[in-house]
Amino acid sequence: MPVYQKAFVLLKVVPGHEKEVVDDLMKIDEVRESHVVPGEWDILAVVSSQKEIVVPSDEKVYRLVMNKIEKIKHVQDTNTMVSQFSKTK
């Protein structure tokens, strides 16, 4: 059974383009959730990547953010938090 690494990506976007960025985020396979949130950051994206032996999952998350998420039109900045241990209900 595959094991997945979960990460949370905070995004700052050009004002007025939040819903457009959320739609673009949801086109990325690894993005599981995308939320417009109030405060310092505009969007919270929950991403998941399969853990592998060859490429560490932290590196896969980094590549995902750098190569896909940060290239979305209107994204100005990101902050990524990789979960080390999680429980969900």
Summary of the structure (lengths in Angstrom):
residues: 89
radius of gyration: 13.0
end to end distance: 19.6
largest distance: 41.4
contacts: 230
relative contact order: 0.31
helix: 24%
strand: 36%
